[in-house]
Structure formats: C-alpha cells, structure tokens
C-alpha cells in the first residue's frame, strides 16, 4: 500500500499490501486461438530446425529448436505450429517465440502415460522447467551451488501485489505436498516460507520454517530476508544461490504437486491484474495466452501511450505490446493510464541526498549514477558499490531530478556482466 500519491517527492514509507480477501476465486480463461511460447535460445539460421510451420504438436510435448539444444518449452495444448521468430528484450537478450494454433478437436494422445515421473532434479530439469511458478531447476541442478536452504516467497516482494499470498492461502495443501517432493529431490536441510506478519488468513504450513516478515518495503526482497531472518549477508556481486539459499515462488510448489498427482504437467498460471483505477482481478490463464485476452475478459481498454507493467510498481518492467504472452514467472500485471504516468527526465543530479538516505544497502547512489551515465561500469562497481544494490527501486522513487535511477542500475549491472564475460 502507498500512503500517498505515487512518485511524490518526500521521503516515503511504503508498506506491502495484504491479501485482498474480497476478491472471488480466480476466473479461468479459455485457451485462446493462438498461444505464444518464449524459448530462451537464439535462432541459428545455419542449423536445421526440429520444428517448423505446419507441424502438429501434442499437449505436453517438449519443443526444442535443434538436436543439440538444451532449452525447451512444453506445448500447453495440442495443435499446429504457426511459426517462430526472434525475440529480444530491453537489454538485447535474444530468444525465440513459437506460436501455436490450438486444436480443441485434436485427440488427447497421452504421451505422458509412458513417462515415469521420477522424483529427481534430473527429471525436473528435463520436463518441469516451465511449469507455472517457474521452478528454478537451473539453480537447483547447478553443480556450483550447494543449496541447503529453500525459501518460499509467501510474502510478495513488490508493493500492491498479493498473488503469492493468494496461492499460499488457496492452495496450502498442494503447496505443502510440493515442498515434500522438492525436499526429496534436493539436498536441502530446511524449507522456509516468508509470511506477512499481519496476514490474518489462517494457513496450514506444516513442515515449513515460517519467517514472519515486516510490512515495510523492501523487507521481503531476498537480500533483506537473508539478512533479517537467516542472519546471512553476501558480498557485492554474489547471489543467494552462491550462499546455498534458493528462493522459490509458492505456485512452483503447487504446480509440482499437481504434476505428480495427475501424472501430467500443468499450464494454468494464476495472475493478479490491477487496472488503471487500482481495481484488482484474479485470473487463471494458460501459459502462452496473449495478455490482451486478459484485458478483454475484464473490459480493460488499452489506449496509445498507456503503460503495461509486468510485476509491481517498484521492480516491474514495461511491455510495449498487448500481445506479450503469459509466462511461468508472471504474477502481476498493472495498467497505468497515460495521463498519470510519472515522467522521467534525464536531468543532472541535484545532490539532494534523498537516494542515499533511503537506500537499504547504503549505496552512494548520487555518485554512482554519474559513472553509470558515463558508461563507466567497472569503475561504478569498484568505487561506488554498483553490485551492492538490491534493486528495490526506492532511489528512483524519491529522486527529485526524476532520473531513472533503477533503470540505470539494472542496465549498469547488465553491461558490467557483459564486459566480464567478454574479457
């Protein structure tokens, strides 16, 4: 919850929103006429693709681009591949999108009946890397990580969001079952769950080590949970995984339990939609559904220059098309009217010091941004703690000069990683 107008100039005290229990159960959307799947691999025109337009696919079929490909997606429905093409995000990271035309009349050939659902990480990596909730199999199977603690994010990490709280309360039994399966798969000694300290809903969390988190933002972010509840901090540039801690969405556990219970992977993703007036809606949509179908379901009109945010207002990212598909890690969609979007301007820093005072990691943001503006990324890391930033977005929230500080920092970290990889 925001106690005043968003992006005001005074020092904020932002609080997390508790679960909105007035909302009905998630409204289930029918599978649309076209599904779009994002495959994290670049198209190589020199190779012969395994899939192409006109190819029939079965529900749950594993789709890869090439014989030697590791990345894959699972088709959420039986149908026909319409095509595939390149996709790039704001940082230039390339992927491939595959469009599928579902066929409701296709015979449901149960190929999963022939698959032995082993409770192993190897099986999860081969088949369950794209279930709703985005089970982090690449982290759990990484030989460089010794994951001993798993933290389930029952407390949502961004303000205005309550999807994780909803999943915990609505599917507590499945979440507990999924946690048992995951613990059997991994070497984890304990599984914790973050829960808002003021959450009134009663949730059976048998088997979890419950971490009651503060309602003050950004106490639910991984770095803050590590420090405040696990008594662990990590050096700049390192990650929780390198310290043996893996953070997981509750929906990943629910999807894991449902998969082993039914013998099939599941594809229906729970999302909270926040419209231009702040009204919330709960929806369950098939992975690959264009978000335009969600807007149409609730009669939300998207006009030119309106902003669509995937995630919450502090850490979310904008998408520039209503055709963006539902993906496994999508929890919240926000829509802002063009007339209320705060304007960021590339002004010079006025040295008010608000960003420094509000930073939970004590980063000298006012000095850091000068180096980022000059593309001096290694110097920004060495001298002004670029890698200590936990990406809460508070600096940009309080900036009087309206500098897009959060975006500068995310870009700076990306460019720094690129420089090191190419060194």
C-alpha positions as CSV (number, residue, x, y, z in Angstrom):
1,X,0.0,0.0,0.0
2,X,1.2,3.5,-0.8
3,X,0.2,6.1,1.8
4,X,0.3,9.0,-0.6
5,X,0.4,9.8,-4.3
6,X,2.9,7.6,-6.2
7,X,6.2,9.2,-7.1
8,X,5.8,12.2,-4.7
9,X,8.9,14.0,-3.7
10,X,9.0,13.4,0.1
11,X,10.8,10.5,1.7
12,X,8.4,7.5,1.6
13,X,7.4,4.8,3.9
14,X,6.0,2.1,1.6
15,X,4.1,-0.8,3.0
16,X,3.2,-4.1,1.4
17,X,-0.4,-4.9,0.6
18,X,-2.0,-7.8,2.5
19,X,-4.1,-10.3,0.7
20,X,-7.4,-8.9,-0.7
21,X,-9.8,-11.5,0.6
22,X,-12.8,-9.7,-1.1
23,X,-11.8,-10.9,-4.5
24,X,-13.6,-14.0,-5.8
25,X,-11.7,-17.1,-6.9
26,X,-9.5,-16.8,-9.9
27,X,-11.6,-16.6,-13.1
28,X,-10.4,-19.2,-15.6
29,X,-9.9,-18.1,-19.2
30,X,-10.4,-20.5,-22.1
31,X,-7.4,-21.4,-24.2
32,X,-7.2,-18.6,-26.9
33,X,-6.9,-19.1,-30.7
34,X,-3.1,-18.6,-30.6
35,X,-0.6,-19.4,-27.9
36,X,2.9,-17.8,-27.9
37,X,5.8,-19.6,-26.1
38,X,9.1,-17.9,-25.3
39,X,12.1,-20.2,-25.8
40,X,15.4,-19.0,-24.3
41,X,17.5,-19.8,-27.3
42,X,18.6,-17.7,-30.3
43,X,17.7,-18.9,-33.8
44,X,20.7,-20.2,-35.7
45,X,19.9,-20.0,-39.5
46,X,22.8,-22.3,-40.2
47,X,21.2,-25.2,-38.4
48,X,18.2,-27.3,-39.4
49,X,15.4,-26.7,-37.0
50,X,13.5,-29.6,-35.5
51,X,10.2,-27.8,-35.7
52,X,8.6,-25.7,-38.3
53,X,5.3,-24.2,-39.5
54,X,2.6,-26.7,-40.0
55,X,4.0,-29.3,-37.6
56,X,1.4,-30.9,-35.3
57,X,2.2,-30.8,-31.6
58,X,0.6,-32.7,-28.7
59,X,-0.3,-31.3,-25.3
60,X,2.7,-31.5,-23.1
61,X,5.1,-32.2,-26.0
62,X,8.7,-31.0,-25.4
63,X,9.7,-28.5,-28.1
64,X,13.4,-27.7,-28.9
65,X,14.9,-25.8,-31.8
66,X,17.8,-28.1,-32.7
67,X,19.2,-31.6,-31.9
68,X,21.9,-30.2,-29.6
69,X,19.6,-27.7,-27.9
70,X,19.3,-27.7,-24.1
71,X,16.5,-25.1,-23.7
72,X,13.0,-26.3,-24.3
73,X,9.3,-25.4,-23.8
74,X,6.3,-27.6,-23.4
75,X,3.2,-27.1,-25.6
76,X,0.3,-26.3,-23.3
77,X,-2.2,-27.6,-25.9
78,X,-2.5,-29.9,-28.9
79,X,-2.4,-28.0,-32.2
80,X,-0.3,-26.8,-35.0
81,X,2.8,-24.7,-35.1
82,X,2.1,-21.4,-37.0
83,X,5.7,-20.2,-36.9
84,X,8.6,-18.9,-34.9
85,X,10.8,-15.9,-35.0
86,X,13.4,-13.9,-32.9
87,X,12.5,-12.0,-29.8
88,X,14.7,-9.5,-27.9
89,X,14.2,-7.8,-24.6
90,X,15.3,-4.3,-23.5
91,X,18.9,-5.4,-22.9
92,X,19.3,-7.1,-26.3
93,X,19.0,-10.6,-24.9
94,X,17.6,-12.7,-27.7
95,X,15.2,-15.6,-27.6
96,X,12.7,-17.3,-29.9
97,X,8.9,-17.1,-29.8
98,X,6.9,-20.0,-31.1
99,X,3.2,-19.5,-32.0
100,X,0.8,-22.4,-31.8
101,X,-2.7,-22.7,-33.0
102,X,-4.6,-24.9,-30.6
103,X,-6.9,-27.6,-31.9
104,X,-9.7,-28.3,-29.5
105,X,-10.9,-31.3,-31.6
106,X,-7.5,-33.0,-31.6
107,X,-7.4,-36.4,-29.8
108,X,-5.7,-36.1,-26.5
109,X,-2.8,-38.5,-27.0
110,X,-1.5,-39.1,-23.5
111,X,2.2,-39.4,-24.2
112,X,2.9,-38.6,-20.5
113,X,1.4,-42.0,-19.7
114,X,4.6,-43.5,-21.0
115,X,6.8,-41.2,-18.9
116,X,8.0,-42.3,-15.4
117,X,7.6,-39.3,-13.2
118,X,10.8,-39.7,-11.1
119,X,11.2,-37.5,-8.0
120,X,14.6,-36.3,-9.1
121,X,16.1,-33.0,-10.1
122,X,17.3,-34.5,-13.3
123,X,13.7,-35.3,-14.3
124,X,12.5,-31.9,-13.2
125,X,15.2,-30.3,-15.3
126,X,14.2,-32.3,-18.3
127,X,10.5,-31.8,-18.1
128,X,9.4,-29.3,-15.5
129,X,11.4,-26.2,-16.1
130,X,8.4,-24.3,-17.4
131,X,5.5,-25.1,-15.1
132,X,3.6,-22.2,-13.6
133,X,5.7,-20.6,-10.9
134,X,8.9,-21.1,-12.8
135,X,10.5,-23.9,-10.7
136,X,14.2,-22.8,-10.7
137,X,15.7,-26.1,-11.9
138,X,18.7,-24.4,-13.4
139,X,19.7,-23.2,-10.0
140,X,18.9,-26.4,-8.2
141,X,20.9,-28.5,-10.7
142,X,23.8,-26.1,-10.9
143,X,26.9,-28.0,-9.7
144,X,28.4,-24.8,-8.5
145,X,25.7,-24.3,-5.9
146,X,25.2,-26.3,-2.8
147,X,21.6,-25.4,-2.0
148,X,20.8,-26.3,1.6
149,X,18.0,-23.8,2.4
150,X,15.0,-23.2,0.2
151,X,12.9,-20.1,0.9
152,X,9.3,-20.0,-0.5
153,X,8.2,-16.4,-1.1
154,X,4.8,-16.5,0.5
155,X,5.1,-12.7,1.2
156,X,5.0,-10.9,-2.2
157,X,8.2,-9.0,-3.0
158,X,6.7,-5.8,-4.5
159,X,4.0,-3.4,-3.2
160,X,0.5,-3.7,-4.5
161,X,1.0,-7.4,-5.2
162,X,-0.7,-10.2,-3.4
163,X,-0.6,-13.2,-5.8
164,X,1.9,-15.2,-3.7
165,X,-0.3,-14.7,-0.6
166,X,-3.3,-15.9,-2.5
167,X,-1.6,-19.0,-3.7
168,X,-0.5,-19.8,-0.1
169,X,-4.0,-19.5,1.3
170,X,-6.0,-21.0,-1.5
171,X,-3.6,-24.0,-2.2
172,X,-1.9,-24.6,1.1
173,X,-2.3,-28.4,1.0
174,X,-0.8,-28.6,-2.5
175,X,2.0,-26.3,-1.5
176,X,2.9,-28.5,1.4
177,X,2.8,-31.6,-0.8
178,X,5.0,-29.8,-3.4
179,X,7.5,-28.9,-0.7
180,X,7.8,-32.5,0.4
181,X,8.5,-33.6,-3.2
182,X,11.1,-30.8,-3.7
183,X,12.8,-31.7,-0.4
184,X,13.0,-35.3,-1.6
185,X,14.6,-34.1,-4.8
186,X,17.2,-31.8,-3.3
187,X,19.8,-31.8,-0.6
188,X,18.1,-29.0,1.2
189,X,18.2,-29.3,5.0
190,X,15.2,-27.0,5.5
191,X,12.4,-25.2,3.7
192,X,11.4,-21.8,4.9
193,X,8.4,-19.7,3.9
194,X,8.0,-15.9,4.3
195,X,4.6,-14.8,5.6
196,X,3.5,-11.2,6.2
197,X,3.4,-10.6,10.0
198,X,0.0,-9.1,9.8
199,X,-1.6,-11.7,7.5
200,X,-5.0,-12.5,9.0
201,X,-5.7,-15.6,6.9
202,X,-5.0,-18.9,8.6
203,X,-2.7,-21.1,6.6
204,X,-1.5,-24.6,7.5
205,X,2.2,-24.5,6.9
206,X,3.1,-27.9,8.3
207,X,6.8,-28.7,7.6
208,X,7.8,-25.1,6.8
209,X,10.1,-22.9,9.0
210,X,7.9,-19.8,9.0
211,X,9.6,-16.4,8.6
212,X,7.3,-13.5,9.7
213,X,8.3,-10.5,7.6
214,X,7.7,-6.8,8.2
215,X,5.1,-4.9,6.3
216,X,7.7,-2.2,5.4
217,X,9.1,-2.3,1.9
218,X,11.6,-3.8,0.9
219,X,11.8,-6.3,3.7
220,X,10.5,-9.2,1.5
221,X,13.3,-9.0,-1.0
222,X,15.8,-11.9,-0.9
223,X,18.7,-9.9,0.3
224,X,16.7,-8.5,3.2
225,X,15.2,-11.9,4.1
226,X,18.8,-13.3,4.1
227,X,20.0,-10.5,6.5
228,X,17.0,-10.2,8.8
229,X,15.8,-13.8,9.1
230,X,18.7,-16.1,8.1
231,X,21.4,-14.0,9.6
232,X,23.5,-14.1,6.4
233,X,24.8,-11.4,4.2
234,X,26.7,-11.8,0.9
235,X,29.5,-9.9,-0.7
236,X,28.8,-7.5,-3.6
237,X,28.4,-9.4,-6.8
238,X,27.4,-12.6,-5.3
239,X,23.9,-14.2,-5.1
240,X,21.8,-16.0,-2.5
241,X,22.4,-19.2,-4.5
242,X,26.1,-18.9,-4.1
243,X,25.4,-18.8,-0.3
244,X,23.4,-22.0,-0.6
245,X,19.9,-20.4,-0.5
246,X,17.3,-20.7,-3.3
247,X,14.1,-18.6,-3.4
248,X,11.1,-20.2,-5.0
249,X,7.5,-19.0,-5.7
250,X,4.7,-20.9,-3.9
251,X,3.0,-21.5,-7.2
252,X,6.0,-23.6,-8.3
253,X,5.4,-26.0,-5.4
254,X,1.7,-26.1,-6.2
255,X,2.4,-26.9,-9.8
256,X,4.9,-29.5,-8.8
257,X,2.4,-31.3,-6.6
258,X,-0.3,-31.1,-9.2
259,X,2.0,-32.6,-11.8
260,X,2.9,-35.6,-9.7
261,X,-0.7,-36.0,-8.5
262,X,-2.1,-36.1,-12.0
263,X,0.8,-37.5,-14.0
264,X,0.8,-34.5,-16.3
265,X,2.4,-31.1,-16.3
266,X,0.0,-28.2,-15.7
267,X,-0.1,-24.9,-17.6
268,X,-2.7,-22.7,-15.9
269,X,-1.0,-19.6,-14.4
270,X,-2.5,-17.5,-11.6
271,X,-2.2,-13.8,-12.2
272,X,-3.4,-10.7,-10.4
273,X,-4.5,-7.8,-12.7
274,X,-4.5,-4.2,-11.5
275,X,-6.4,-1.8,-13.7
276,X,-6.0,1.9,-14.2
277,X,-8.2,2.7,-11.2
278,X,-6.4,0.3,-8.9
279,X,-9.1,-2.4,-9.0
280,X,-7.8,-5.9,-8.7
281,X,-8.9,-9.0,-10.6
282,X,-7.7,-12.6,-10.2
283,X,-7.4,-14.7,-13.3
284,X,-6.1,-18.2,-14.3
285,X,-4.7,-18.2,-17.8
286,X,-2.9,-20.8,-19.9
287,X,0.8,-20.2,-20.4
288,X,1.2,-18.6,-23.8
289,X,-2.1,-16.6,-23.6
290,X,-1.7,-13.1,-25.0
291,X,-2.3,-10.6,-22.2
292,X,-4.8,-8.8,-24.5
293,X,-7.2,-11.7,-23.8
294,X,-6.9,-11.0,-20.1
295,X,-7.7,-7.3,-20.6
296,X,-10.7,-8.2,-22.8
297,X,-12.0,-10.5,-20.2
298,X,-12.3,-7.6,-17.7
299,X,-13.2,-4.9,-20.3
300,X,-9.9,-3.0,-19.8
301,X,-9.2,-0.7,-22.8
302,X,-5.6,-0.1,-23.6
303,X,-5.0,3.2,-25.3
304,X,-2.0,4.6,-27.1
305,X,0.8,5.6,-24.6
306,X,-0.8,3.7,-21.7
307,X,1.7,1.6,-19.8
308,X,1.5,-2.1,-19.2
309,X,3.8,-3.3,-16.3
310,X,4.7,-6.9,-15.7
311,X,5.2,-7.1,-12.0
312,X,4.7,-4.4,-9.3
313,X,5.4,-0.6,-9.5
314,X,8.8,-0.7,-7.8
315,X,10.5,-3.6,-9.6
316,X,8.3,-4.4,-12.6
317,X,9.2,-4.0,-16.2
318,X,7.1,-2.4,-19.0
319,X,6.0,-4.3,-22.1
320,X,5.2,-2.5,-25.3
321,X,2.6,-4.8,-26.7
322,X,-0.7,-6.3,-25.6
323,X,0.4,-9.5,-27.4
324,X,3.0,-10.3,-24.7
325,X,2.3,-13.8,-23.6
326,X,1.7,-15.2,-20.1
327,X,4.9,-16.8,-18.9
328,X,5.6,-19.1,-15.9
329,X,7.0,-16.3,-13.7
330,X,4.3,-13.7,-14.3
331,X,2.4,-13.0,-11.1
332,X,1.1,-9.4,-11.6
333,X,0.0,-7.2,-14.5
334,X,-0.5,-3.5,-13.9
335,X,-2.0,-0.9,-16.3
336,X,-1.3,2.8,-16.0
337,X,-3.2,5.5,-17.8
338,X,-1.0,7.7,-20.0
339,X,-2.2,10.8,-18.1
340,X,-0.9,9.7,-14.7
341,X,2.4,8.1,-15.7
342,X,5.2,10.0,-13.9
343,X,7.7,11.4,-16.4
344,X,11.3,10.6,-16.0
345,X,13.8,13.2,-17.3
346,X,17.5,12.8,-18.0
347,X,18.3,15.8,-15.7
348,X,21.5,16.3,-13.8
349,X,21.6,15.1,-10.2
350,X,20.8,18.0,-7.8
351,X,22.6,16.3,-4.9
352,X,19.6,16.4,-2.6
353,X,20.8,13.1,-1.0
354,X,17.3,11.5,-0.7
355,X,18.5,8.4,-2.7
356,X,21.4,7.9,-0.3
357,X,19.2,8.3,2.8
358,X,16.6,5.9,1.6
359,X,18.9,3.1,0.3
360,X,18.7,0.0,2.4
361,X,22.2,-1.1,1.2
362,X,23.9,2.3,1.9
363,X,24.9,2.7,-1.8
364,X,26.1,6.3,-2.6
365,X,23.6,6.5,-5.5
366,X,24.2,10.1,-6.2
367,X,27.8,9.4,-7.1
368,X,27.1,6.0,-8.6
369,X,24.7,7.4,-11.2
370,X,27.3,9.8,-12.6
371,X,29.5,6.9,-13.5
372,X,26.6,4.9,-15.0
373,X,25.7,7.9,-17.1
374,X,29.2,8.0,-18.4
375,X,29.2,4.2,-19.2
376,X,32.0,3.6,-16.6
377,X,30.6,0.4,-15.3
378,X,33.7,-1.2,-13.9
379,X,34.5,2.0,-12.0
380,X,30.9,2.2,-10.8
381,X,31.3,-1.3,-9.3
382,X,34.8,-0.7,-7.8
383,X,34.3,2.7,-6.4
384,X,30.5,3.2,-5.7
385,X,29.1,-0.2,-4.9
386,X,27.1,-0.9,-8.0
387,X,26.9,-4.6,-7.1
388,X,25.7,-4.0,-3.6
389,X,22.4,-2.6,-4.9
390,X,19.4,-4.9,-4.1
391,X,17.3,-3.4,-6.8
392,X,14.4,-2.2,-4.6
393,X,13.8,0.9,-6.7
394,X,13.5,3.3,-3.7
395,X,16.2,5.6,-5.1
396,X,14.2,6.3,-8.3
397,X,11.0,6.7,-6.2
398,X,12.4,9.6,-4.2
399,X,14.6,11.2,-6.9
400,X,13.8,15.0,-7.2
401,X,15.5,15.3,-10.5
402,X,13.3,12.5,-11.9
403,X,16.4,10.5,-13.0
404,X,15.5,6.8,-13.9
405,X,18.0,5.5,-11.3
406,X,16.6,2.0,-11.1
407,X,16.9,1.6,-14.9
408,X,20.4,3.0,-14.9
409,X,21.4,0.5,-12.3
410,X,19.8,-2.5,-14.0
411,X,21.5,-1.6,-17.3
412,X,24.8,-1.0,-15.5
413,X,24.8,-4.5,-13.9
414,X,23.9,-6.0,-17.3
415,X,26.7,-4.1,-19.1
416,X,29.2,-5.0,-16.3
417,X,28.4,-8.7,-16.7
418,X,28.8,-8.5,-20.5
419,X,32.2,-6.8,-20.1
420,X,33.4,-9.5,-17.7
421,X,32.1,-12.3,-20.0
422,X,33.9,-10.8,-23.0
423,X,37.1,-10.1,-21.1
